[in-house]
Amino acid sequence: MDITKDKLKKILQTDDLTVMFTKKDGTNRIMNCTLREVHLPLSMQKESTRKENVDVLSVWDLDVKDWRSFRIDSIKDYSVTSQYGQYEFNYDRPRDLGRLIDF
C-alpha cells in the first residue's frame, strides 16, 4: 500500500477508518480505528513525550476502546468508514475489505 504515515495520521485525525493489515505473526487483521479527539480518553488527548517510531502508527481501536498499533508497511488496504474531513482517495482499489481477506 502506497501511503505515508503522515497522510494516514491526518486522515485519522478527522475520520474513522477500517484498516486491513498483516500482524507480526502473519495473520490478517481488520481494525476500525481513529485519532479523532472525540473518541480519545481525556488523558490521552495531549501530545506524547515518547520518542515516535517512524514505522509504526498508534491508533484508537473503536471496537475494543483501547490503543493499538500497526506497522505502516503492513497495511494491505484501508477505507474511510465515517468521513468528517475532506480528503481525496484513490477509489480504483477495492472498497469491500471483507472480500480481500483469505483466512
Protein Blocks (a to p, Z undefined) as FASTA:
>chain_A
ZZdfklmmmmmmmmccddddddfkopacdddddfbfklpcfklmpccfbdcdfkbccddd
fklopaddddfklpfbdcdfbdfbdcdddfkbcfblmlmpcZZ
